[in-house]
Each structure stands twice: as C-alpha cells, then as structure tokens.
C-alpha cells in the first residue's frame, strides 16, 4: 500500500482517484501531478513502484 504524507492510498483505485484521498489534492491537481511525473492516470496505485 502506498503511503504519502501520512495517508494510506487505496491500492485498488486508479492513481488519479487515489491521490485525492490526500487533503488538499483535488482531481485537477492529481492529474497535474501524474502528468508531470509521467505516470499513467489509469494505473492503479498497487501498480506503482518506487
């Protein structure tokens, strides 16, 4: 399970949705973060690697 800023992201959700579990990150910010880091928006959190 990914843990960012003390928040456990749900591993079965797409990254775009999972990031919104962090306080202050909405859908547009989540898209920006993933695009900036060249991560596919449709990849599930469990498919991410360090």
N, C-alpha and C positions, 0 to 999 in steps of 0.2 A: 504494500500500500504506500502510495506517495504521501509525504508529509511536507507541507510548505507553510512557513510562518505559524507553526503550531497547529495547523489544521490538517486532519486526515482527509485526503481527497477520495471520493468513492471510486473504487477501481473498475467498476462495471459501467461507468459513464464515459461519454466522449470527453476528450480534453477540454473542448470549448465549454462544456457544461460543468465539468469538474472544477475548473478554475473559479467559477462563480461562487463556489462554497466559501471562498476566502473573502472576508469582509472588505468591501471597497472595490472589488473587481466585478464589474458587470459584463454583459455579453460583448459589448464593443471592445472593452479593454482586454478581455480574454482572447478575442480574435486577433487583436493587435499583438499581444504577447506571443501567441503561437506563430503568427506570420513572421514576426521579427526574428524569431528563433528557428524558422524553417521547420516547424513541426506540423504535420498534417492535422487539420482540425478534427477529422473524423476518427483519428486514432484514439483508442480507449486508454485511460490512464494506466491500466495494467500493462500496456504495450510500450510505455515509455521506459527508457533506460537512462542511467546517469550520464 
